[in-house]
Amino acid sequence: MVNTDIERVIIIYFENEDHKSNYDYLMKYYNLVHLQKKYLEACIYVAASPEIFKCINLTALEGHTPLHWYFDIQNAPAKGHKPYLLTGTSQTLLEAGLAIYSGMDICLKGTLVQLNGTDLGKVFTQACDLILKNSA
C-alpha cells in the first residue's frame, strides 16, 4: 500500500545556477508551483536553460509558454526574441520542450541523437522525468 500523505521529493537537475534562477523566475512569472501543471512546468524548465533563455525577450512573452514565440519564428526578432542565438543542439531542445507541452511534431530519434551525451540532453531527460515521475 502506498502512503499518499508523504510529500514527494523531487531532485531537479539544473545545468548551473543561471538555469535554476531562470526556472524560478519563469515559475513565478506563470504563477506556478512545483507539480501544479507538469507539462507547462517541463516546458518552463526547458525554456530556463541558459542556452534557450538568452533567446527570449521576457517583455514580449505571449502565449501559453515562454517558448510559444518559436511558432512565429519569422516575426520573433521584431518582438525582441533572438532565435539566431540558438545552436543546433539548443534548437533541438527548444523544439522538444514545445513538443512536450503542445504536441508539436518532432523526430524523437533525431532529438535523442542530437542531445545524446550533452548537458542539454540531461535537461531533456529531466523535463521528461518531471512529467513521468510525477504521474499519479
N, C-alpha and C positions, 0 to 999 in steps of 0.2 A: 504494500500500500504506500502511496506517495503522500507525504505531508505537504499540503498546499499552503500551509501557513508560513513555511520557510521562504524568506525572500531570496530570489535568485540573484546570485552574484556573478556578474559577467565581467571578465577582464578583457578590455578592448585594447588591441594593438594600435599604436599610433607611430607613425614614421619618426616623429620628433615633437618637440614642444609646440611648434607652429601648427602642426596638424591638430593637436589637442585643443589649442587655443581657437583655431578656426572652427572646429567642431562645436565647441562650447558656444561660440558666437552665433553660429547658424542655428543651433538648437534653440537658443534664446530668441533669435530673430523669428523663427517659425513657431515659437511658443510651445515647444515640445519638451517632454520629459522622457528619459530613457524608457524604452519599451512601449511607449504610448501608441505610436504608429510605426511599426517596424520597417515597412517598405520605404516610407519617407525618411526615417532615420538612417537607413542604409544608404539612400541616395545622398543625404546630407553628409554622411561620413565620407563618401567618395568625393563629394564636392570640396570637403575640407582639406583634402590632400593638398599640400602646398603647390604642387605642380599644376593643379587644376584651379585652386583658389585664386592664384595670382591672375587668372584669366577673367575672373568675374568682377564686373562693376557692381559693387554692393548697393549703390544708389539707384540702380536701374533693374533690380530684380523684379521679374514679373512671372506669373505662372505658379504652378503648384510646388516647384522645387527650385533650388538655386542653379539647376542645370538646364532649365527649360529654354534659356536663350539659345542653346545649341540647335534647337529645332529651326530657328530662323538665323542660321549662321551667316548668311549673306548680309543681313542687316545688323548683325551683332556689333561690329566695330562702330557703327553710327550711334549705338547706345552705350558705348564705352567698354564693351567686353573685348577681350583680346585673344581671339581664337588662334592668332598667328603665333602665340607663345606655346601652344600645345606641341608636344613631340609626338611621334608615332605611338609611343607607349602610353603617354598621358591621355591622348585622344582615345585610345582603345579603352582605358579605364573609365573615362568620362562616358563613353557610349555604353559601357557595361552598367554604369550607375543609372543611366537613363533607362536601360532595358529592365533593370531590377524594379524600378518604380512604374514605368509606363508601359512596359511590354514591347518597347521598340525592338525590332528585329536586329539581332547581331549574330555573327558566326561564333558560336561558343568555342569551337576548336581553334579558330584563329585568335580569339581572345586569350585562350589558355596558352597557346604557343607564344604569343606576343608578350604576355605578362609573366611567363614561367621564369622563376629564379630571380625576380626583381622585387624591390620594395613595393612597387605598385601592385605586383602580384599578391603580396601579403595583404595589401589594402583590399583588393578584390575578394580574397578569401575571407577576410574579416567581415566585409559587407554581407557576403552570403551567410556567414555564421550568425550575424545579427538577426537574420530572418529565420534561419533553420533552427538554431539553438533556442530561440525564444518562442517557438510554436508550442501551443498547448498540447 
